[in-house]
Amino acid sequence: MPSYPYVLLSAAVSLDGYLDDTGPDRLLLSGPADFDRVDEVRASVDGILVGAGTIRADNPRLLVNSAERRAARTAQGKPAYPLKITVSASGELDPAANFWHTGGEKVLYTTEKGARRLRERPVAADVVALGDELDWRALLTHLREVRGVERLMVEGGGTVHTQLLRQGLADELQLVLAPLFVGDPRAPRLFGPGGYQGGRLRLVETRRIEDVVLTRYEPTAPGTGVLPAAADRHWLALACDLAAECPPSPTAFSVGAVVVAADGTELARGHSREAGDPVVHAEEAALAKIAPGDPRLAGATVYSSLEPCTHRASRPTPCARLILAAGVPRVVTAWREPDTFVTDADGSGMLAGAGVDVLVLPEYAARAAAPNAHLTF
């Protein structure tokens, strides 16, 4: 399965949703205190990304301005500046732009056509061609697996933010609301029209910073099919946290599970040996809390820290079959079941063979296994 960085979208907007006005100078939507907060966030990430349109319009440097923060990065063995990243399908970029001549390393993702253009008019960056079209999933996979980017800050523009949100690839939105109006329909807006993921985002934080307000949101709606979405990682992390609440057992795994509707509503959660039941499994405990025939199950996702079981001695029906009976079409798990108690269990295979979309996110395997460190596997 592809593995992506944590993607944080950062933007400041007017009360009517604009990123800028149409004047010759950049509209300053926030003040010194918020600029310093952004600098702090930049210092905390491994990469900062902006679209080619932002480079053309704003000519940004995208630096960590604080010398103290740069020193703290180098003390941790990191480069003074995060990797700077941009995306351009055409490859039409000004080689003299500030982006290429400030900070540390740079990488430009483009198409085969864009790469040919850049060979004629090169820029000071590593150029990665993604094929005939730009593919955000391929880009994010390359950033994490090849460039080592674990946390990515995206600072615009609106087209980039819109594409990442529509594809369910943004883990967090940090939005600063400025107390002014733009009102010019020709000005750039933060989000464009199109089909976004359903459901409400989860409000994580609100904070007043001088005369602006910072709000932080996380997505809640699960992905579809076998492609991961950002919310899948949030829910699977919760399942792993629930596994840590299990009373340890020498004869069974500690597992956590969450059932989530297509709109991001949590339907139920459970964990192994919940409520003093020495043999209840996590998925069994969660599904038992949902009324049979609940119509939301037909579009739901089960998140389980360990793949659902296919054999068990304590109860007649294993969890994989409980999921099939409930009509849940999608399962996301972190860890394939070791042969500790059952050889070749393969709950993922059973579910996939029955038509369920099964997604394994192995980057969470260590977190899922941690509550089971007392077992041999």
C-alpha positions in Angstrom: 0.0 0.0 0.0 1.2 3.5 -0.7 2.6 5.5 2.3 2.1 9.2 2.5 3.4 12.0 4.8 1.2 13.8 7.2 -0.2 16.6 5.1 -1.0 19.9 6.8 -2.8 22.6 4.8 -2.1 26.2 5.9 -3.9 29.3 4.7 -5.2 32.7 5.7 -8.4 34.0 4.2 -10.7 37.0 4.4 -14.1 36.7 6.0 -15.5 36.1 2.5 -13.1 33.3 1.7 -10.4 35.1 -0.4 -6.7 34.5 -0.3 -5.7 37.8 -1.8 -7.1 40.8 -3.6 -6.3 41.9 -7.2 -3.9 44.7 -6.3 -0.2 44.7 -7.3 1.0 43.9 -3.8 0.3 40.8 -1.7 -2.7 41.4 0.7 -1.5 40.8 4.3 -4.3 38.9 6.0 -2.6 38.4 9.4 0.0 40.2 11.5 3.4 39.6 13.1 2.2 37.2 15.8 0.6 34.9 13.2 3.6 35.2 10.9 5.7 34.0 13.8 3.3 31.0 14.4 3.7 30.1 10.7 7.5 30.2 11.0 7.2 27.9 14.0 5.1 25.4 12.0 7.6 25.6 9.1 10.4 24.7 11.5 8.5 21.7 12.7 8.0 20.0 9.3 10.2 18.1 6.8 8.9 19.8 3.7 7.0 22.9 2.5 5.0 22.8 -0.7 3.5 25.5 -2.8 2.0 25.3 -6.3 3.7 26.9 -9.3 0.9 29.6 -9.4 2.0 30.8 -6.0 5.6 31.1 -7.1 4.5 33.1 -10.1 2.1 35.4 -8.2 3.9 35.9 -4.9 7.6 35.0 -5.5 7.9 33.5 -2.0 11.1 32.5 -0.3 9.5 30.0 2.1 12.2 30.1 4.8 12.4 29.4 8.5 13.1 33.0 9.5 14.1 32.4 13.1 17.8 31.7 13.6 16.9 30.0 16.9 14.5 27.6 15.2 17.1 26.9 12.4 19.7 26.1 15.1 17.2 23.8 16.9 16.7 21.9 13.7 20.4 21.4 13.1 20.9 20.3 16.7 18.3 17.6 16.0 20.4 16.4 12.9 18.0 18.1 10.4 18.9 20.6 7.7 18.4 24.2 8.7 15.5 24.6 6.3 12.8 22.0 5.3 12.8 20.7 1.8 11.1 23.1 -0.5 8.7 21.5 -3.0 6.6 22.8 -5.9 4.4 21.3 -8.6 4.0 22.3 -12.2 2.5 20.3 -15.0 3.8 22.7 -17.6 7.3 23.3 -16.2 6.9 27.0 -17.1 8.7 28.6 -14.2 11.1 31.6 -13.8 14.6 30.3 -13.1 15.3 33.7 -11.3 12.4 33.3 -8.7 13.3 33.5 -5.1 12.1 30.0 -4.5 15.2 28.5 -6.2 17.8 30.7 -4.6 16.9 30.8 -0.9 16.8 28.1 1.8 18.1 24.5 1.3 17.2 21.7 -1.0 14.4 22.0 -3.6 12.4 19.5 -5.6 10.0 20.1 -8.5 7.3 17.6 -9.5 6.1 17.8 -13.1 5.0 15.8 -16.1 7.1 14.3 -18.8 6.2 17.3 -21.0 7.2 19.7 -18.2 10.5 17.8 -17.7 11.4 18.3 -21.3 10.7 22.0 -21.0 12.8 22.2 -17.9 15.8 20.6 -19.7 15.7 23.6 -22.0 15.2 26.2 -19.3 16.4 24.5 -16.0 15.8 25.7 -12.5 17.9 25.1 -9.4 16.0 22.0 -8.1 15.8 18.3 -8.5 13.1 17.5 -11.1 10.9 14.5 -10.8 8.6 13.6 -13.7 5.5 11.7 -12.6 4.2 10.7 -16.0 1.8 12.2 -18.5 -0.2 13.8 -15.7 0.4 15.0 -12.2 -0.6 12.3 -9.6 -0.8 13.5 -6.0 -0.7 10.0 -4.6 2.5 9.3 -6.5 3.9 12.6 -5.4 3.2 12.0 -1.8 4.5 8.5 -1.9 7.8 9.7 -3.5 8.1 12.5 -0.9 7.9 10.0 2.0 9.6 6.9 0.7 12.4 8.6 -1.4 12.8 12.1 0.2 12.0 11.1 3.8 9.3 13.7 4.3 7.2 12.6 7.3 5.4 15.9 7.8 4.5 18.1 4.9 3.2 21.7 5.2 1.2 23.0 2.1 1.0 26.8 1.9 -1.1 27.1 -1.3 -2.4 28.1 -3.5 -6.1 27.5 -3.7 -5.9 25.0 -6.5 -3.4 22.8 -4.6 -5.5 23.0 -1.4 -8.7 22.1 -3.3 -7.1 19.1 -5.1 -5.7 17.6 -1.9 -8.9 18.0 0.0 -11.0 16.6 -2.8 -8.9 13.5 -2.9 -9.0 13.0 0.8 -5.2 13.5 1.2 -5.1 16.4 3.8 -4.6 15.3 7.4 -5.2 18.7 8.9 -6.4 22.2 7.8 -5.0 25.2 9.7 -7.1 28.2 8.7 -6.6 31.7 9.8 -9.7 34.0 9.4 -8.9 37.7 8.9 -11.4 40.4 9.8 -11.8 42.0 6.4 -13.7 41.5 3.1 -12.3 41.4 -0.4 -15.5 41.1 -2.4 -13.8 41.0 -5.8 -14.9 37.9 -7.8 -11.6 38.2 -9.8 -9.6 37.6 -6.7 -8.3 34.1 -5.8 -10.3 32.0 -3.4 -9.1 29.4 -1.0 -11.3 26.5 -2.3 -12.8 25.9 -5.7 -16.0 24.1 -6.7 -16.1 20.3 -7.0 -16.8 17.1 -5.3 -15.3 17.1 -1.8 -15.4 14.2 0.7 -18.6 14.2 2.7 -19.1 14.7 6.4 -18.1 17.3 8.8 -14.5 18.0 9.8 -13.5 17.7 13.4 -12.6 20.9 15.1 -9.3 20.4 16.9 -8.4 23.9 18.1 -9.5 27.6 18.0 -7.1 30.3 19.0 -7.2 34.1 18.9 -3.9 35.6 17.6 -4.1 39.4 17.7 -7.1 40.2 15.5 -7.3 36.9 13.6 -8.6 33.5 14.6 -6.8 30.3 14.0 -8.9 27.2 13.5 -7.6 23.7 13.1 -9.6 20.9 11.6 -9.2 17.2 10.8 -11.2 15.2 8.3 -13.5 12.5 9.5 -15.0 10.8 6.4 -13.4 7.4 5.6 -11.9 6.8 2.2 -13.5 4.6 -0.4 -12.3 1.3 -1.9 -8.7 0.3 -1.2 -7.2 3.8 -1.6 -6.2 5.3 1.8 -7.6 8.7 2.8 -6.3 10.9 5.6 -9.2 10.2 7.9 -8.4 6.5 7.6 -5.2 7.2 9.5 -7.0 9.1 12.2 -9.5 6.3 12.8 -6.9 3.6 12.7 -4.7 5.4 15.2 -7.8 5.5 17.5 -8.2 1.8 17.1 -4.6 1.3 18.1 -5.1 3.5 21.2 -8.1 1.4 22.1 -5.9 -1.7 21.9 -3.7 -0.2 24.6 -6.8 -0.2 27.0 -7.2 -4.0 26.8 -6.4 -6.0 30.0 -3.4 -8.1 28.9 -4.0 -11.8 28.3 -1.5 -14.6 27.8 -3.9 -16.4 25.4 -5.3 -13.6 23.2 -4.3 -10.4 21.4 -5.1 -6.9 22.6 -7.1 -5.3 19.8 -9.1 -2.1 19.3 -11.8 -1.4 16.8 -14.0 1.5 15.6 -16.9 1.4 13.2 -17.4 4.7 11.2 -20.2 5.7 8.8 -19.4 7.1 5.4 -20.0 10.6 6.6 -17.5 10.3 9.3 -19.9 9.6 12.2 -18.5 7.2 14.7 -21.0 4.4 15.1 -19.3 2.4 17.8 -16.0 1.4 19.3 -14.7 -1.6 21.2 -11.7 -3.4 22.5 -10.7 -6.9 23.5 -12.0 -8.1 26.9 -14.1 -5.0 27.2 -16.4 -4.6 30.2 -14.9 -7.6 32.0 -15.8 -10.1 29.3 -12.7 -12.3 29.1 -13.3 -13.6 25.6 -15.0 -10.7 23.7 -13.1 -9.5 20.6 -12.8 -5.8 19.6 -14.8 -5.9 16.4 -17.4 -8.1 18.1 -17.7 -5.6 21.0 -18.1 -2.6 18.6 -20.6 -4.2 16.3 -22.8 -5.4 19.2 -23.4 -1.7 20.1 -25.0 -1.0 16.6 -28.6 -2.0 15.9 -28.8 -4.9 13.4 -29.8 -3.6 10.0 -28.7 0.0 10.7 -28.6 1.4 7.2 -25.3 3.2 7.9 -23.5 -0.1 8.0 -23.9 -0.5 4.3 -21.4 2.3 3.7 -19.4 2.0 6.9 -15.7 1.2 7.5 -14.4 -1.0 10.3 -11.0 0.0 11.7 -9.2 -2.7 13.6 -5.7 -2.6 15.0 -5.3 -6.4 14.1 -7.0 -8.0 11.1 -10.3 -9.6 12.0 -10.1 -13.2 13.1 -11.2 -16.1 11.0 -11.0 -18.8 13.7 -11.7 -18.7 17.4 -12.4 -21.2 20.1 -14.3 -18.9 22.5 -17.3 -18.1 20.3 -19.0 -19.7 17.4 -18.6 -16.8 14.9 -15.2 -15.2 14.2 -15.0 -11.4 13.7 -14.5 -11.6 9.9 -17.8 -13.4 9.5 -19.5 -10.9 11.9 -18.4 -8.1 9.6 -19.7 -9.9 6.6 -23.0 -10.5 8.3 -23.3 -6.9 9.2 -22.9 -5.9 5.6 -19.9 -3.6 6.2 -18.1 -3.1 2.8 -14.7 -1.8 3.9 -12.1 -2.8 6.5 -8.9 -0.9 7.4 -6.3 -2.6 9.6 -2.8 -2.1 10.8 -1.4 -5.5 11.5 -1.7 -9.0 9.9 -2.4 -11.7 12.5 0.8 -13.6 13.5 0.7 -17.4 13.9 0.8 -17.1 17.7 -2.6 -18.7 18.3 -3.9 -19.5 14.8 -1.7 -20.6 11.8 -2.4 -18.8 8.5 -5.4 -16.9 9.8 -5.7 -14.4 6.9 -8.8 -12.5 7.9 -7.9 -9.9 5.3 -7.9 -12.6 2.6 -11.3 -14.0 3.7 -12.9 -10.6 3.7 -11.4 -9.6 0.3 -12.5 -12.9 -1.1 -16.0 -12.1 -0.1 -16.0 -8.7 -1.8 -15.0 -6.4 1.1 -12.4 -3.7 0.3 -9.5 -4.4 2.7 -6.8 -1.8 3.3 -3.7 -2.6 5.4 -1.7 0.4 6.6 1.6 -1.2 7.8 3.0 2.0 9.1 0.7 1.5 12.1 1.8 -2.1 12.7 4.3 -1.3 15.4 1.7 0.8 17.2 -0.8 -2.0 17.0 1.7 -4.6 18.2 2.9 -2.6 21.2 0.0 -3.6 23.6 0.9 -7.2 22.7 4.6 -7.1 23.6 4.1 -9.7 26.3 3.2 -12.3 23.7 5.6 -14.2 21.4 5.1 -13.6 17.7 
